[in-house]
């Protein structure tokens, strides 16, 4: 009888930890996206001091790559559904990695 109660408590603890991680992982992904965008902006402009205004060419390819990556993160349709715990978020991370690679390659 104690073995069954122990197993049930263990399963309850696993469920609680799982629900916590499922709720926290999207915030970790959002933090990763914000960090990558910050690094890209910092790479393009090393100083925040006002400089002479120079006509710059907008890199639409890089903007479109990041736009598609962010849309893929937001829409609920994925290659691997997000409710499959950690495996479901791997395709989102893979999409971010591919977007970062393509954006760096294009620029």
Backbone bond lengths (Angstrom), bond angles and torsions (degrees), N, CA, C in turn:
res aa  C-N    CA-C-N  psi(-1)  N-CA   C-N-CA  omega(-1)  CA-C   N-CA-C  phi
1 X - - - 1.452 - - 1.533 111.41 -
2 X 1.328 117.23 -40.53 1.458 120.34 179.21 1.522 109.80 -66.95
3 X 1.328 117.97 -32.92 1.456 121.10 178.50 1.520 111.89 -62.81
4 X 1.321 117.42 -40.36 1.457 121.43 179.46 1.529 110.43 -67.39
5 X 1.339 116.53 -41.73 1.466 120.26 178.67 1.531 110.25 -64.44
6 X 1.328 116.27 -40.30 1.457 120.17 178.03 1.520 111.98 -62.73
7 X 1.333 116.24 -42.72 1.463 120.57 178.67 1.525 110.07 -64.24
8 X 1.342 116.91 -42.88 1.463 120.22 179.56 1.532 111.40 -63.87
9 X 1.323 117.26 -40.61 1.465 120.32 176.87 1.521 111.46 -65.03
10 X 1.331 116.11 -40.42 1.456 120.34 177.78 1.523 110.53 -62.65
11 X 1.318 117.89 -44.09 1.463 121.39 177.94 1.527 111.13 -64.03
12 X 1.321 117.45 -38.72 1.461 121.13 178.06 1.532 110.65 -63.27
13 X 1.317 116.03 -42.61 1.465 120.30 178.23 1.525 110.29 -63.70
14 X 1.340 117.45 -42.55 1.460 120.51 177.32 1.525 111.83 -61.40
15 X 1.326 116.92 -40.42 1.465 120.94 178.96 1.527 110.37 -64.95
16 X 1.330 117.34 -43.08 1.462 120.59 179.28 1.526 111.58 -64.21
17 X 1.334 116.54 -43.43 1.464 119.80 178.15 1.524 109.86 -65.01
18 X 1.324 117.82 -40.99 1.457 121.72 179.39 1.516 112.26 -62.75
19 X 1.326 117.73 -43.50 1.463 119.54 179.57 1.526 110.73 -67.20
20 X 1.321 116.72 -35.05 1.463 119.43 176.67 1.529 110.74 -64.08
21 X 1.343 116.39 -45.97 1.458 119.54 -178.90 1.523 111.73 -66.73
22 X 1.330 117.55 -37.05 1.461 120.08 178.57 1.517 110.42 -64.48
23 X 1.310 117.55 -33.76 1.466 120.43 178.95 1.526 112.25 -77.95
24 X 1.314 118.23 -27.82 1.461 120.20 -174.80 1.530 112.41 -91.02
25 X 1.333 118.90 -26.17 1.463 121.68 -175.92 1.531 112.39 -60.45
26 X 1.347 120.74 -42.93 1.476 118.06 177.91 1.527 113.42 -58.87
27 X 1.335 117.19 -35.17 1.460 119.74 178.14 1.524 110.95 -68.66
28 X 1.315 117.01 -34.67 1.463 120.55 175.81 1.527 109.64 -65.16
29 X 1.341 116.90 -41.90 1.463 120.53 177.88 1.522 111.48 -63.64
30 X 1.338 117.24 -41.22 1.459 120.66 178.40 1.525 109.86 -63.18
31 X 1.324 116.81 -40.69 1.461 120.39 176.77 1.524 111.88 -62.15
32 X 1.335 116.31 -38.54 1.462 119.94 178.40 1.526 110.79 -65.82
33 X 1.324 116.74 -41.18 1.468 120.44 179.23 1.523 110.46 -64.20
34 X 1.332 117.21 -44.79 1.464 120.76 179.21 1.531 110.21 -62.40
35 X 1.325 117.98 -40.21 1.456 121.41 179.75 1.527 110.96 -64.58
36 X 1.332 117.19 -43.09 1.463 120.37 -179.90 1.524 110.54 -64.44
37 X 1.334 117.02 -42.80 1.460 120.24 178.24 1.527 110.44 -63.22
38 X 1.328 117.31 -41.50 1.466 121.23 177.39 1.524 110.85 -60.09
39 X 1.343 117.19 -44.65 1.456 120.43 -179.52 1.524 111.43 -64.86
40 X 1.346 116.47 -38.54 1.461 119.28 178.69 1.526 111.10 -66.39
41 X 1.328 116.71 -41.14 1.458 119.44 178.24 1.526 111.20 -66.57
42 X 1.316 116.27 -39.56 1.462 120.22 -179.98 1.528 110.31 -67.80
43 X 1.323 116.73 -34.04 1.462 120.05 179.55 1.528 110.53 -67.06
44 X 1.323 116.44 -36.67 1.458 120.20 -178.48 1.524 112.43 -78.17
45 X 1.334 118.12 -26.26 1.457 121.32 -177.66 1.528 107.87 -138.04
46 X 1.327 116.28 98.75 1.456 120.10 -173.90 1.518 113.54 -72.66
47 X 1.316 118.33 -23.43 1.456 119.65 179.85 1.524 109.14 -124.68
48 X 1.305 114.84 149.73 1.461 120.59 -179.91 1.534 111.11 -99.68
49 X 1.311 117.14 9.94 1.456 120.80 177.75 1.520 109.26 -76.25
50 X 1.317 116.89 148.04 1.465 118.62 176.41 1.528 110.45 -63.90
51 X 1.301 115.02 134.87 1.443 120.26 179.37 1.520 108.57 -122.64
52 X 1.317 115.06 171.92 1.452 118.24 176.36 1.521 109.15 -62.03
53 X 1.320 115.18 139.40 1.457 118.84 179.07 1.522 108.81 -74.29
54 X 1.304 114.28 122.79 1.455 120.85 179.38 1.528 106.72 -124.19
55 X 1.304 115.90 136.18 1.459 119.32 178.27 1.526 108.79 -64.86
56 X 1.309 116.36 120.53 1.459 120.95 -179.89 1.513 109.42 -113.82
57 X 1.287 114.75 150.29 1.449 120.79 178.36 1.529 108.35 -88.04
58 X 1.312 116.61 131.49 1.457 121.45 -179.58 1.519 108.62 -80.94
59 X 1.320 115.47 128.52 1.463 120.28 179.83 1.531 108.68 -86.81
60 X 1.332 115.16 87.96 1.461 120.19 -175.81 1.521 112.20 -68.43
61 X 1.315 117.49 -27.48 1.468 119.10 179.45 1.535 110.45 -65.90
62 X 1.337 115.88 -44.70 1.470 119.67 179.67 1.531 110.73 -65.46
63 X 1.322 116.53 -40.84 1.465 120.35 178.86 1.523 110.65 -64.00
64 X 1.324 117.15 -41.27 1.467 119.47 -179.84 1.522 111.75 -68.51
65 X 1.333 117.75 -36.35 1.469 120.51 178.09 1.528 109.86 -62.26
66 X 1.332 117.56 -47.39 1.464 120.33 179.78 1.524 111.32 -68.61
67 X 1.333 117.74 -34.33 1.458 120.13 176.49 1.517 111.95 -62.48
68 X 1.329 116.35 -44.61 1.474 120.07 178.28 1.525 110.25 -64.11
69 X 1.331 117.70 -40.06 1.467 120.53 179.76 1.527 111.17 -63.92
70 X 1.327 117.20 -42.10 1.471 120.44 179.77 1.520 110.86 -68.36
71 X 1.337 116.84 -39.10 1.467 119.16 176.99 1.521 110.04 -63.21
72 X 1.335 117.87 -39.77 1.460 120.60 178.33 1.526 111.43 -62.97
73 X 1.341 116.96 -35.69 1.463 119.96 177.81 1.526 111.42 -68.82
74 X 1.333 116.82 -34.28 1.460 120.30 -173.74 1.520 112.24 -81.12
75 X 1.335 117.91 -41.76 1.464 119.04 -174.15 1.526 110.03 -69.02
76 X 1.326 117.16 147.06 1.465 119.97 -176.71 1.530 114.03 -78.16
77 X 1.330 118.74 -9.82 1.459 121.21 -178.98 1.527 108.26 -89.08
78 X 1.333 116.78 118.14 1.461 122.90 -179.39 1.516 109.31 -128.87
79 X 1.345 115.27 166.49 1.460 118.98 172.53 1.520 110.12 -66.18
80 X 1.329 116.36 -40.98 1.464 122.34 175.24 1.521 106.31 -118.34
81 X 1.349 118.99 120.67 1.474 120.43 -177.59 1.526 111.99 -59.80
82 X 1.335 115.76 144.97 1.470 121.00 -176.16 1.522 112.96 -71.31
83 X 1.332 118.55 -18.18 1.456 118.76 -178.45 1.526 111.78 -76.78
84 X 1.314 119.01 -1.55 1.459 122.16 176.60 1.532 110.55 -86.25
85 X 1.308 115.50 38.04 1.461 125.50 176.27 1.512 111.48 54.96
86 X 1.307 120.76 -124.47 1.458 122.94 -171.94 1.529 111.25 -72.73
87 X 1.311 117.47 -36.91 1.463 121.04 -178.35 1.527 110.47 -61.38
88 X 1.332 117.22 -33.80 1.453 120.94 -178.82 1.517 113.49 -66.88
89 X 1.334 117.65 -25.64 1.462 120.76 179.91 1.528 112.66 -90.76
90 X 1.349 116.51 -9.31 1.459 118.80 -178.96 1.521 111.79 -66.63
91 X 1.339 117.34 -35.95 1.466 118.02 179.04 1.530 110.84 -68.85
92 X 1.329 117.74 -30.55 1.466 119.97 174.82 1.532 110.78 -65.65
93 X 1.334 116.20 -44.42 1.466 119.80 177.80 1.523 111.36 -65.42
94 X 1.330 116.35 -37.83 1.455 119.80 177.05 1.529 110.41 -63.73
95 X 1.327 116.64 -40.57 1.463 120.44 177.12 1.516 111.91 -61.95
96 X 1.335 117.11 -40.88 1.467 120.50 176.69 1.525 111.20 -64.49
97 X 1.327 116.13 -40.93 1.466 119.90 178.82 1.519 111.93 -63.56
98 X 1.330 116.41 -42.85 1.466 120.45 178.32 1.527 110.25 -65.07
99 X 1.331 116.43 -41.54 1.468 119.82 179.21 1.525 110.53 -63.03
100 X 1.318 117.42 -42.82 1.465 120.53 178.76 1.527 110.70 -62.32
101 X 1.330 116.87 -44.07 1.462 121.36 179.62 1.527 110.92 -61.44
102 X 1.335 115.83 -47.94 1.476 119.70 -178.62 1.529 111.65 -66.31
103 X 1.333 117.01 -37.89 1.460 120.05 -179.76 1.539 110.38 -67.19
104 X 1.320 117.23 -40.66 1.458 119.90 178.27 1.519 111.55 -69.35
105 X 1.321 115.94 -35.33 1.471 120.44 179.81 1.520 110.86 -69.14
106 X 1.335 116.64 -35.74 1.472 119.84 -177.30 1.518 111.56 -77.64
107 X 1.336 117.24 -25.92 1.462 119.54 -176.12 1.461 110.58 -96.60
